[in-house]
Amino acid sequence: PALYRAIRSRPLVFVMARITKFVAPIQVSSAQVFQDTIYVFDLEGWAQFAPLQSSFHDVWVRRGSGTLGETLRYTSTDYFDSFPFLHLASDSLAEIGQRYHEFRRRIMLTRQEGLTNTYNRFHDQREKSADIAGLRALHVELDQAVASAYGWTDMDLGHGFHVIKQGERYTLNEHARRKVLNRLLALNLQRYQEEHGRQGGDSGASGMRKSRGPKPKPPTSDPVLFL
């Protein structure tokens, strides 16, 4: 009931499957009954969609997600509530987020394919079609916009075809992925300390646990996820 009360004034919402091969939210009509196999994101707009779709969020999820073969088990407490979203009303993020989603939507409609087949092409370096090449270029642009919004313009993201645990992907290179993860963990810890008035982490915790900290309730300015 809380979900439908929250989205009753929104004609469109973002959703993503709980078990998914690719971290790829998509906008759909809110005038439907949602199965419990998906998450529904109550995002304020495209500026919040952009980091959720970016390689930064993909790195955050793949750092420890449970897997079923090639698929990921996306859990809200581990990968959404703890993700350090940007507290910015960024026009540049909103513009690239909407443009990326619309371009991807047109590809799916033209090819009559869903998200999984679209991203199978996206991550296959044998795929040379102009539309998929265009989507890759937009993904690079989106990642660069997210990096800029975080203030991380010193990073070389190294986009290309790289092998990760789930196989070959068009993504950041390994050095960039590690640097992004370290900075997100540090930002997560900073947010936690600001929300809880703490000056340091738990010295008895492991490095990963210390960086992540307990999972705080998202502040009211953060996007909200409903199960």
C-alpha positions as CSV (number, residue, x, y, z in Angstrom):
1,P,0.0,0.0,0.0
2,A,2.8,2.4,0.7
3,L,4.1,2.0,-2.8
4,Y,0.9,2.9,-4.5
5,R,0.3,5.8,-2.2
6,A,3.7,7.2,-3.0
7,I,3.4,6.9,-6.7
8,R,-0.2,7.8,-7.2
9,S,0.8,11.3,-8.5
10,R,3.5,9.9,-10.7
11,P,2.5,8.7,-14.2
12,L,5.9,7.0,-14.7
13,V,8.3,5.2,-12.3
14,F,11.7,3.4,-12.6
15,V,11.9,-0.3,-12.1
16,M,14.6,-3.0,-12.1
17,A,14.5,-6.8,-11.7
18,R,15.7,-8.3,-8.4
19,I,17.6,-11.0,-10.3
20,T,19.2,-9.4,-13.4
21,K,22.1,-9.9,-15.7
22,F,22.7,-6.2,-16.0
23,V,22.2,-3.2,-13.7
24,A,19.8,-1.3,-15.8
25,P,16.7,0.5,-14.4
26,I,14.0,1.4,-16.9
27,Q,11.0,3.8,-16.8
28,V,7.6,2.3,-17.1
29,S,4.0,3.3,-16.4
30,S,2.9,3.4,-12.8
31,A,-0.6,2.4,-13.7
32,Q,-0.1,-1.3,-13.1
33,V,0.3,-3.9,-10.4
34,F,3.9,-4.6,-9.8
35,Q,5.2,-8.1,-9.0
36,D,7.5,-8.7,-6.1
37,T,10.2,-9.9,-8.5
38,I,11.1,-6.2,-9.2
39,Y,12.1,-3.1,-7.3
40,V,10.2,0.1,-7.9
41,F,12.3,3.3,-7.5
42,D,10.6,6.5,-6.5
43,L,13.1,8.8,-8.1
44,E,12.7,12.6,-8.3
45,G,13.9,12.7,-11.9
46,W,16.5,12.0,-14.5
47,A,19.3,13.5,-12.4
48,Q,18.9,10.5,-10.0
49,F,18.4,8.0,-12.8
50,A,21.9,8.9,-14.2
51,P,24.0,7.7,-11.3
52,L,21.8,4.6,-10.8
53,Q,22.4,3.7,-14.5
54,S,26.1,4.6,-14.4
55,S,29.1,2.3,-14.2
56,F,29.7,3.7,-10.8
57,H,26.5,2.0,-9.5
58,D,27.4,-1.2,-11.4
59,V,30.8,-1.3,-9.6
60,W,29.0,-0.7,-6.3
61,V,26.7,-3.7,-6.9
62,R,29.2,-6.1,-8.3
63,R,31.6,-5.6,-5.4
64,G,29.7,-8.3,-3.4
65,S,26.4,-9.2,-5.1
66,G,25.2,-12.8,-4.8
67,T,25.1,-14.4,-8.3
68,L,23.0,-17.0,-10.1
69,G,25.1,-18.0,-13.0
70,E,25.6,-14.8,-15.0
71,T,22.9,-13.0,-13.1
72,L,23.1,-10.7,-10.1
73,R,21.0,-10.7,-7.0
74,Y,20.2,-7.1,-6.4
75,T,19.3,-6.3,-2.8
76,S,18.1,-2.9,-1.8
77,T,19.8,-2.8,1.7
78,D,23.2,-3.7,0.3
79,Y,23.2,-1.8,-3.0
80,F,20.6,0.9,-3.0
81,D,20.2,2.2,0.6
82,S,24.0,2.3,1.0
83,F,24.9,3.9,-2.3
84,P,26.1,7.5,-1.8
85,F,23.7,9.3,-4.2
86,L,24.4,12.8,-5.2
87,H,22.5,15.5,-3.4
88,L,22.5,17.7,-6.5
89,A,19.8,19.1,-8.8
90,S,22.2,18.7,-11.7
91,D,20.8,19.8,-15.1
92,S,23.7,18.1,-16.8
93,L,22.9,14.8,-15.1
94,A,19.2,15.1,-15.9
95,E,20.0,15.9,-19.6
96,I,22.3,13.0,-20.2
97,G,20.1,10.6,-18.1
98,Q,17.0,11.3,-20.1
99,R,18.9,11.3,-23.5
100,Y,20.5,7.9,-22.6
101,H,17.2,6.4,-21.6
102,E,15.4,7.7,-24.7
103,F,18.1,6.5,-27.1
104,R,18.1,3.0,-25.5
105,R,14.2,3.0,-25.7
106,R,14.4,3.7,-29.4
107,I,16.9,0.9,-29.9
108,M,14.6,-1.6,-28.1
109,L,11.5,-0.5,-30.0
110,T,13.3,-0.6,-33.4
111,R,14.8,-4.0,-32.8
112,Q,11.8,-5.3,-30.8
113,E,14.2,-6.5,-28.1
114,G,14.2,-6.2,-24.3
115,L,16.9,-4.9,-22.0
116,T,18.8,-8.2,-21.7
117,N,19.3,-8.7,-25.5
118,T,20.1,-5.0,-25.9
119,Y,22.9,-5.2,-23.3
120,N,24.1,-8.5,-24.7
121,R,24.8,-6.6,-27.9
122,F,26.2,-3.7,-25.9
123,H,28.8,-5.9,-24.2
124,D,29.7,-8.0,-27.3
125,Q,32.7,-6.4,-29.1
126,R,31.7,-8.3,-32.2
127,E,28.6,-6.0,-32.4
128,K,29.5,-3.1,-34.7
129,S,26.0,-1.7,-35.5
130,A,25.7,2.1,-35.4
131,D,22.9,2.1,-32.8
132,I,24.8,0.0,-30.2
133,A,28.0,2.0,-30.8
134,G,25.9,5.1,-30.2
135,L,24.7,3.6,-26.9
136,R,28.2,2.9,-25.8
137,A,29.2,6.4,-26.6
138,L,26.3,7.7,-24.5
139,H,27.3,5.4,-21.6
140,V,30.8,6.9,-21.6
141,E,29.2,10.4,-21.6
142,L,26.9,9.5,-18.8
143,D,29.8,8.1,-16.7
144,Q,31.8,11.2,-17.3
145,A,28.9,13.4,-16.2
146,V,28.5,11.4,-13.0
147,A,32.2,11.6,-12.3
148,S,32.1,15.3,-12.9
149,A,29.2,15.7,-10.5
150,Y,31.1,13.9,-7.8
151,G,34.0,16.2,-8.5
152,W,36.2,13.3,-9.7
153,T,37.4,14.9,-12.9
154,D,41.0,13.6,-12.3
155,M,40.0,10.0,-13.1
156,D,40.8,8.2,-16.4
157,L,37.8,5.9,-16.5
158,G,39.4,3.7,-19.2
159,H,36.2,2.6,-21.0
160,G,36.5,-0.5,-23.2
161,F,36.0,-4.2,-23.3
162,H,37.3,-5.7,-20.1
163,V,36.9,-9.0,-18.4
164,I,35.2,-9.0,-15.0
165,K,33.9,-11.9,-12.9
166,Q,30.7,-12.2,-15.0
167,G,32.6,-12.2,-18.3
168,E,33.6,-9.6,-20.8
169,R,31.9,-6.3,-20.5
170,Y,32.1,-2.8,-22.0
171,T,32.9,-1.0,-18.8
172,L,35.7,0.8,-16.8
173,N,39.1,-0.8,-16.7
174,E,40.2,-2.6,-13.6
175,H,42.3,0.3,-12.2
176,A,39.4,2.7,-12.6
177,R,36.9,0.3,-11.1
178,R,39.0,-0.1,-8.0
179,K,39.5,3.7,-7.7
180,V,35.8,4.3,-8.1
181,L,34.9,1.7,-5.5
182,N,37.4,3.1,-3.0
183,R,36.0,6.6,-3.5
184,L,32.4,5.5,-3.1
185,L,33.3,3.6,0.0
186,A,34.9,6.7,1.5
187,L,32.0,8.8,0.5
188,N,29.6,6.3,2.1
189,L,31.5,6.4,5.3
190,Q,31.5,10.2,5.2
191,R,27.8,10.3,4.7
192,Y,27.3,7.9,7.6
193,Q,29.4,10.0,9.9
194,E,27.6,13.1,9.0
195,E,24.2,11.5,9.6
196,H,25.1,10.0,12.9
197,G,27.5,12.7,14.2
198,R,30.4,10.3,14.4
199,Q,34.1,11.3,13.7
200,G,35.5,7.8,13.0
201,G,34.6,4.2,12.1
202,D,34.5,1.1,14.2
203,S,38.2,0.3,14.7
204,G,37.4,-3.3,15.3
205,A,35.7,-3.8,11.9
206,S,37.3,-5.1,8.8
207,G,38.3,-2.7,6.1
208,M,35.2,-3.2,3.9
209,R,32.9,-3.2,6.9
210,K,34.6,-0.1,8.3
211,S,34.3,1.8,5.1
212,R,30.6,0.8,4.6
213,G,29.5,1.2,8.1
214,P,26.1,0.1,9.2
215,K,23.4,0.7,6.6
216,P,21.8,4.0,7.6
217,K,18.2,4.9,6.7
218,P,18.4,7.1,3.6
219,P,17.9,10.8,4.2
220,T,14.7,12.4,2.9
221,S,16.5,14.0,0.0
222,D,17.6,10.6,-1.3
223,P,15.5,8.5,-3.7
224,V,13.3,6.0,-2.2
225,L,12.9,2.3,-3.1
226,F,9.8,0.3,-2.4
227,L,9.7,-3.5,-2.4
